[in-house]
Amino acid sequence: MKKIDIVTMGVDKTANSPVVFLRIENTNLIVPIWIGPWEASVLASAIKEEVSDRPLTHDMIMSMLEHTGYRISHITINDFKKNVYYAKVFLSNEDEAQENPKNEEEFFIDSRPSDAIILAVKSKTSILIEDSVAFETAIDGSFLKIDDDEQTKKEDIKKFIDTFNIDELKKKFGDDPKK
């Protein structure tokens, strides 16, 4: 498994579709995932740490987990089939973790990557990607200078997204990345 250290977004201007870009930690590899406009709006708010007046669906899920004694331990992007990503949200029992970390109860829930990423960003938990998925879907961003400073990293990734040729990326996935 590889860890994701930067989550940012862009727009496929050709299809007018939002794209999430996940950078694999300590590499120049970036994994693009096309998502829906509603999910993109929620993710953008989560990245900016904005709080809505009323709880949105992901806020409600977080609240339900908190009230039942569970927390999101991490999420994984675990598969990629027929140009569709798959994800899992891993939950653990907070009480079990505090009393006996070795016997922590952990289980996962199947999820769309967009929802899993939103939950990870909101809960500030790790995003992991299976090696095979990263190998198959990551694009090389080695031409992009990545600085160790967090703010500079985000600015560098933003520059990459703003200048990236989406048509080149589509060639890797076929004509329609949502299929």
N, C-alpha and C positions, 0 to 999 in steps of 0.2 A: 504494500500500500504506500502511496505517496500522499504527502500532506499539501493542501492548498494554502498559500499564504496571502494571496490577494484575490478579492472578488470585486469585479467592476463590470460595467455594462456599456453597451453601445447599441447602435441601430443598424440593421441591414437595410440600407437606403433603397436597394433595389426592390426588396419585398416589403419594405416598411415594417419590419419585424424586429423586436428587441432580441439582443444576444447578450448572454452572460459570459464573461470571460473569467476563467479560473486559472491563476498562475500556479504551477507546481513549484513548491518551495525549493530554493537553492538551484533553480534551473532557469532556462529561458523558454520553457515549454508552457504554452497557453492552450487550455481546452475551451472551445467555444460551445455554448449550448443555447439554441434558440428557444425562447419562451414566449408565452402569451403576453399581451399588453397589460392586463390586469395584474398578473404576477410580477411583471416588470415594474409597475407602479408601486406595488407593495415592497418589492425588494429594494427599489431606490430609496423609499422611506426608511426601510430598515438599515440600509447602509449609512444613511444620514442621521440615524438614531432619532428620527422624528416620532412624536407620540401623537396618536389621533385622539379626538375627543371621546370617542366610543371605541370599544375593542373591536378590531377586525378579526377575521377567522383565526389567523395565526396567533394573535394576542389571546384569544379565547382558549386555544389549544394550550398555550404556555400556562395560562391561569389554571386550567383543568389539571395539568400535570403537577403544578405546584401544590394544588389542594389535595391531590391524591398521593403525594410523597414521592413522585418521580421527577426526574430531570432528563434532559437530552444530554447524553454523554458525548455523542459525536454523530456525524452523518457520513454515509459513504455513497459515492457514485460507483455502483458495483457492476454495471453491465452496459453494453451498447450493442443492440441488435436492430438490423434493418433501419439504421439511422435514427434510432430512438434510444435515449439514455434511460437508465433505471437507477433508482436510489433507495437507500434504507435509512431510516431514522432510528438510532439506537437509544433506548431508554434504560435508565438504571434507577433503582430504589434508593432514595437519599438516606433513609433511615438505615438500611442495610449497609450502605457505603460508610456511614459514620461509625456504626458499631463494629463492623468487621469487613474491612475493605476486600479481603480475599474471598469472601462469600457474597459479594455484591451481586444482587439479582439484576441481570441485564437481558434484554430482548430487543428485537427490532420490529419495525413496522414498514411495510413496503410503501414507497412514496414516489411521487413525481419529483424529479430533481429540483424543479423551481420551488416547490413547497419545502423540500428538505433544506435547500440552501437558505431560504427565508428564515426557517426555524433556527438554523445554525447561526446565521448572522444575528438574529434577535437574542439568542441565548448565549452568544459569544463562545460557541463550542467549535471543535475542530471539524474541518471538512477533509475527508480522505477520498482518494480515488484509487481503484484497483489498478495495479500495474498494467494489466492487459488493456484496460480501457484507455489509460493514459497513452500507452504505446500506439494504439490504433487511431486515436482521435486528436492528439495534441499537435499543435502547429509549432514550428520553430520560430521563436522570437529572438534568436541569437543576434540579429542585427540591432536589437534594442538594448541600449545601455541600461542596466538595472543597478541602481544605487542601493546601498544597505539602509539608508535613512528611509523610514516608513513613508513620510510625505513625498520624498523624491520618487520612491517606488511607485506610488499612486499616480504621480504626475507623468512618469515615464510610460506607465501602462496606458494612461489616458491618451498620450501622444500616439502610441502604437495603434490604439483603437481608431483614433481620428484619421490616421493616414493609411490604415490597412485596406487593401483591395479585397472587398468581400467576394468578388467574382473568382479570385484565386482560391479562396477558402471553399467556395461552393463546388469547385472542380474536385476537391478532395472528397466531398460528401455526395456528389451527384447534383442534379438540377434543383431538387426540392429538399432542403435539410429537414423539413418537418415530417416527412413521410417515414 
